[in-house]
Amino acid sequence: MTETMTYPLRLPRSLKRAVERQSKEDRASINQFVATAVAEKLLLCKRRSFLLTAKHARSSGPLTSSWETARWKAAAYGR
C-alpha cells in the first residue's frame, strides 16, 4: 500500500466550493479529486520539461544542424 501523508490545504472559498461540486459530480471524495488534480498537473509539468529538453537537444545537436543545413540546401535548390 502507498504511504500517505496529510497536508492542510488552504483554498479560497469559491475554489473549495467548485472542488466540492466537481468531486460530487465525479463521485469522488474531495481528497481523491485533489490528489488526482495534483498528479495530473505534475504529469503535465514533467511532459513539458521533457519536450523542452528534447527540443533543446534537437536544436543544438550536431545531427540536427546537419539536417537543417541539408533541408535548407534542398529548399534552396528546389528539391
C-alpha positions, 0 to 999 in steps of 0.5 A: 500500500502507498504511504500517505501523508496529510497536508492542510490545504488552504483554498479560497472559498469559491475554489473549495466550493467548485472542488466540492461540486466537481468531486460530487459530480465525479463521485469522488471524495474531495481528497481523491479529486485533489490528489488526482488534480495534483498528479495530473498537473505534475504529469503535465509539468514533467511532459513539458520539461521533457519536450523542452529538453528534447527540443533543446537537444534537437536544436543544438545537436550536431545531427540536427544542424546537419539536417537543417543545413541539408533541408535548407540546401534542398529548399534552396535548390528546389528539391 
